[in-house]
Amino acid sequence: ANLFADDINLWKKSTLNQILQRGELQVCLEPGYMPFEMKDKKGRIIGYDVDMAKRMAKDMGVKLNLLPTAWDGIIAALVTGKCDIIMSGMTITQQRNLKINFADPYVVVGQTILMKKGLPAKTAKDLDKPEYTIVTKLGVTGEIATKKFFKNAKIVTFETEADAAAEVLNGKADAFVYDQPYNILFMSDKGKGKLVHLDAPLTYEPLGWAIRKGDPDFLNWLNNFLRQVKEDKVVGFYDNLNQKWLRD
Ligand code: ARG
């Protein structure tokens, strides 16, 4: 076989080549996971991932198209070609990685707990009792962690993180498990004076951009792009991004 021809075919099929041909980067994300992707008062999608996607499109020399996608169908959307990449605060898990590929991590987070004020509990273990109700979002790593750490408490899952967190605010649930950056922001806003943040991370969770399998050209571009934005202290893009969205 002609190995060189095989390489050319691989590149032709690469998502990166398709993006360049199309002149547009299509990004799947699910708004609601602050500060990574959320809607502002005018309904525009903003956040950490959005700023990163803008920079990515700019460096590719293409337009950016953000495609809001429900979390429970976001991997299917990628795999069936509805978008080029998922940039949605997705934790790189070994189970997801069997179906899709991830670029190197761009941020590391962990699960933490927002608890109703006044409860005697100080740790997840203290909350793992039949009289307590723990809420989280369906299909996220928060759900996996909740099932792992709470064997005795009652667990209820919600379609969105906002609905789940609201249950603790209105007193129907005792604690909410979700990614630490979300919980920090929720605490500084709606949770102020009403909730307690048990902020010792229960898990180790690198977040990464997901792409379809079998695409070394795209993966190579993404990892080199990531290293550039992360390590280039002259431009300072990454440090500015963290300052802007993750400072607590
Ligand atoms: N990091 C968590 C996970 O991967 C939650 C991500 C939720 N992202 C979103 N845009 N709603 O499961």
Residues whose N, C-alpha, C, O or C-beta is under 5 A from the ligand:
A	BS01	LIG	E30 Y33 S88 G89 M90 T91 G139 V140 T141 D179
